[in-house]
Amino acid sequence: MTTRILPAVGDADAARSITTLLSQLPDAEPAGPVGDSTSLLDTLARLAAESLDELPEVVLVHERIGPVPALELIREVALRFPAVGVILVTSDASPGLYSAAMDSGARGLAGLPMSYEELAQRVQAAASWSTGVRRHLGHGAGDLHTGPGGTVVTVSGAKGGVGTTVLAVQLALAARASGMNTALADLDLQAGDVASYLDVQFRRSVVDLAGIQDISPRVLQDALFSHPTGIGLLLAPAEGERGEEVDDRAVRQVVSALRHRYEIVVVDCGTHMNGANAAAVEMADLTLLVTTPDVVTVRAAKRMVRLWDRLQIRKAEETVTVVNRHTRNTEIQPPLIERITGTRVTRTAVPAGFKELQAAVDAGRMQDLEAKSAVKQAMWALAGELGLVKAPEGVEKPGRFRGDRGSIGMLRSRNK
């Protein structure tokens, strides 16, 4: 039986060394190495979308892979593609790291400098485990459900006051109204207002999940507020200073847990970027950046896009910009914003209409916004454009944005 192996190695010298050894293994079919965590997850998702039989039996993760740390990446692969055997390649073969790697979902640990005998043994063991899992769960990979199918959408503001939370809330309401199982997470950790917009008083928040190593469904349920609309709410802490307790590791676990349980996960990231909400943006299937059509805010949007690119969080062509408070007579129109930011701007622009929103905002009940509101209609149409709503039977679901600029296609694939 041929063993398909996908190495994830950021260092060029290490990649050549590992590829050379892999090519010498009997019955091995090594793929070209991927250079970072994002490429690895994208490659696995693409293969799973084509056919579950296309997934490799073994994935090698080098200790210096980035930007996601190796152990966090292993945990993500194990959660999303549970029948793929993952091996950590590291120079630290200590019992502590071995235990941490196993806890993250690895099936083995190969030490550096790497020997042929050790690599062959680890690959064979991981491949046998992967084959056994697939055989046990179904007759071949085609019958195997690999990983969660939830779509994660982050909503970030170019600057304060552009309508980030209103948009996040309305997208979640639209998804839920169409029948999608939906969660709304507030990661604007110091100034989150999701609870205020939805008339919620709840003592638990995302902070209650920050110190937990393994978030079980029961633990997640205890931290979520079940809103009368049917949306599961994970709220920001009432005390803003407690937001510092939520780091990127915690957010990765929380987002993965939500993705397991919900079809649509909308994350309000606010306007202030930190390690926590940056991790959410990096993990997201769809990243929205909200701007208004004025010079100062568009400059802020461009600055945010460049920040994400420098920190290797999200490329400009992978970001989708939403224009809020749009009017026909403004000099700055969506095509100009698209050129300035280098992002893809949605076809649907949200019109200016604060008078329509004021009563619902002041009452803290955005769920009661009138259906005839032009603002609500635009935001719900935007949810349809982005593919966040369930299409009626017999109607093809709208396409979603993909990373390549200027084209509409399917979102980075998830196994549904």
N, C-alpha and C positions, 0 to 999 in steps of 0.2 A: 504494500500500500504506500502511495506517495504521500509524504508529509509536507504540507504547504506552510512556509515559515515567513513571517513578516517582521523584519527588524526595525526598531525605532531607535535611531542613534543620531545624535546631533553632532558629534565630533567626527570630522572627516577621516582622520587616521583610524579611529576605533571602528568606523563603519567599514573601511576597507578590510581591516583585520577580521572582523566578524563575518563579513560576506565571503571572504576567502575560506574560512573554516566551514561555514555553512555549505558552500558548494562542494566540499569534500565528503559531506555526510551521505551515507547510502540512502537511496529512495527519498531524498530531500529535494524540495522544489522551492528554493528561497526566492522571495521577491526583492526588488530593489528597495534599499532602505529609505524610510521616511525620516525627515530631519527634525521634526518637532511634534509636540503632543497634539496640536490642532490637526496636522496632516494625518496623523495616525487615526484619530477618531473619525475624521472625514472619510478616509479610505475605507475603514471598516463599515461605516454607515452606507457608503456607496455600494460596496460589495454585498452587504445584506439586502439592499434595495433591489439589486439585480437578481440575486437568488441567494438564499441562505446557504446553499451548497458552495457558494463562492468564498465564504469566509475561511480564512486560514485556520489550521488546527493549532498553530503555535505563534505567539507574538513574543519577541524579545524586546525588553525595555531597558535601555542603557541608563545607568545611574545619573548621568548628567543631561538627560533629556530636558527640554524646557518648552514653553514657559511654565507649564504645569509640572510640579515636582513628581519624581518617578513614582513614589508610593501613592500619591493622589491619582495619578494617571492609571496606575494598575487597578485601583479601586473603581474608577470610572469605567474602564474596559470590562472588569468583572461584573459590574452592575448592568451594563448595557448589552454585553455579549457574553453571557454566562457559560457558554460551551466552548469558548476559546481559551486555551491554556496559555497563561502568561508566565514568562520567566524573567526575573530581574537579573541584569548583568551588572556586577558591582565589584569594586576592589575591597569592600568591607564585608567580609564573610563572617562577621561576629554573630553569636546567638541572638543578640538583641535585634539586629537588623533582619535576621532570618525570621524571627517571630513577627516583627512588624510587617514584613513582606507577606507572610502567610495570612496575617489578619486582614491585609488589604485585598487578598484574593489571588495572590501569586500561586503558581503550582510548582515553583522551584526557584533556586538561586544559583547562578553560575558566577564563579569568582574570576577576577582579573589578576594577572594575565590569564587568558583563557586557554585551556588545553583541549585538544580534540576529544579525548576520552570523556572529560567531564561534560563538555557541550553535547556530545552524542547521547550521553546518559540522560541529561536533563531534557533534551528535546524528545527523546523516545518516551520518557515518562509522561511529559505533558501531552504529547500527541496521543498516547494510549488513553490517558484520562479523558481528553476531548472526544475521542472516538467513542469511548464507553458512554459518556454522557449523552451524546447524540443518538446512539443506538438505544439507550434506555428510555429517552424521552420521546423518541419517534423513529420511524423507519427511514432513516436518512435525515440529512439536515433540512430537507424541504418541509418536513412536518414539525420542525423545531421552532418554538417561539423564542427568539433571542433578544432579550433586553426589552426595556420599557418603550412604549410608543408615544409618550407625551411630548408635546411641542412646547418649548420654552421661549417666551417672547419677553425681552426686556424693553422698558420704556424709559429713556433718559432725556433730560432737558438740557438744551444748550446753555441756558441760564435760568435763574429763578423767575417764576411767574409766567412761564410760557404755556402752562396748562398740562404739564406732564401727568399729574395725578388724575385729573379729570379724564384724560385720554385713556390711561391705564384702567380706570374704573369702568368706563364705557365699553372698552374692548372686552373686558371680562364679562360684563353684563350681556353684551351681544353674543359672545360665545356660549354662555350658559343658556340664554333664551333660545338658542338654536338646538339645544339638546346636548351640547358638549359638556362633559364633566370637567369643571373649571376651578382653578385655584388662583387667588390673587395674593401675592406676597409683597409686603412693603419693606424694601431695603433702603429707604431714605431714613437711615438709622437715627439721625439726630433730630429730624424735623418731619417725620412721616405723618401724613394727614389722611391716609386711607380710612382709618376708623372714624375720623370727623366727617368725611364725605358720605359715609354709609351708616351714620347714626349707631355706632357700635361702642359699647363699653365692655372691655374684656381684659382681665388681669394678666393673661399669658401673652407672650410675644416670642419673636425669633430668638431672643436672648435665652429663653428656657431650653433651646436646642443647642446652644453654642458649646457647652461643655460635654456633650454626649458623644461618645466614640462611635456608636452604631445606632442610628435612628431607626427604630422598628416602627411598623405601622401603628401600633398602639401609642407609642411615644409621640409620633407625629400627630395623631388624632387628638391627643390631649392638648397640644399646642395650637391647634386650629380652632377658629370660631366658625361655626356653621351659620352663615347668614340666611335670613329668610328667603332670599332670592335663589338659594341653592349653591352659592359660591362658597368655597372654603377659603377663609381669610387667615393669613399668617401676618400678624401685625408688627409694626415697629414698636420698640419700647416706649412707654410713656415718659420715662426719664431718659432724655437724650444722651446723657453721659454714659449710660449703660451700653450704648451702641458700640463702644470700644471693645466690648467683650466678644463681639461677633467678628471673627477673622475670616480670611479667605478659605481656610480649611473647613470651617463650620458651614460657610455658604455652599461650598461644593457638595457637602453631604446633604444639606437641606434641599438644594435644587435637585439633586439626584433622587432623594426620597419623594419629593413632590412629583417629579417626572414619572416615577413608578406608579403613582396612584391616580394622576389626573391626565386627561387628554390634552388640555390646554393649561399652561401655567404662565400667567402674566406677572411680571416682576416690575414694580415701580422702583427705579434706581435713583430717583431724584436728580439733582444737578451737581451735587458735590461728590466727586469720585474718590473712593478709598479702596483698600485692598479687598473689602468684602463685596461691594457691588461691582467692582472691576472683575472679580471672579465670575459673577453672574453673567456679565456681558460676554465674557470669554466663552462660557459654556452654552450660551443661548443659540437656538436655531435661527432666530430672527431678532435683530437688534434695531430698535427704532430710536431715532434722535429727533426730538421735537424742537422746532424753531418757529419764530414768528417772522413775517416779512419786513424786517427793519434792519438797518445797517449794523447796529450794535449786536443784535442777537445772531445774525448770520455770521458775523465775525467770530462770535463765541462758539457757534456750531463748527466752524472751520477749525478753531482752536481745539475743540473737543476731539474732532476726528483725527487731527494730527497727534494729539496726546495718546489716543488709543493705538495709533499706528506705531509711535515710538516705543510704547510699552509692550508691543506685540499682543495687545488685547483683541483688536479687531481692525481689519483693513478697511480703508475707505470704501472700496467697491463691495464690501460685505455689509455695509451699513445702509439702512433705509431711512431717509429723512421724511418727516411729516410736517407739512406747513400748516400751522394753526393761525386762526384769526386772519384768514386770507380775504382780501378784497380785490375787486377787479381793477380799481383805479390806483393801486399802489405801484410804485416804480419797480419794486423788487418782486418778480414773479417766479414761480417754481422752476422754470428752465434755467434762470440765472442762478438760483440757489444750488441747483444740481451742478452747474459748471464751477461755482466757487468752492463748494465743499468736496467735490469729487465723489459724491455718494449718489445713490439712486433715490429720486424723489417720487413719492407715491402719486398716482394719477388723481386720487381723491385728496383734495385740500379741504380743511375744516374752516368754514366761514366765521367771520367775527360776529358774535351775537351774545354778548354778556348779559343783556337784558333777559334773554331766554333762560339763562343759567342761574340768574341771581337768586330767585326764590328757592330753587333746589339746593344751591350752595349754602345759602343762609340757614336753611332748615337742616342741613347736613343729611339730605336724603336724595342723592343723585339717582337712586333707583326710581324715583318718582318723576324724573324729568319727562315732560310731555312728549308723546310720540311724534307730534307735528313739529317739534323743534328742529330747525334746520341744522343746528349743531349736532344734535343727537343723530339725526338721519345721516349726516356726513360721517360721523364716527362709526356708526354701525355699518355703513357702506364700506368704510375703510377696513373694518374687520372682515367683511366679505372679500375685498380685494386681496387681503393678506392670507386668505384661506383659513381663518380662525373660526368660521361658523360651519355648521353641518348643512350641506346642501340637501334639498328635498330629494326624495327617491326619484331616480330617472333624470336628475339634473347633475351634470358634471360639476365637481367642486372646482371653484376658481383656482387658477394657478397661483403659486407663491413666488416671492422674489427669491432669486438665487444670487450668488456672489458676483457673477459677471455683469458688468455695467451695461445698461442699455437693453437688457433683455428680461423677459418674464419667463419663469420656469418653475420647476418644483423646488421647494426648499430643500436644504440639505436633508437627505432622506432619513426617515425613521422607520423602523419596522413596526407597523401597526398591528 
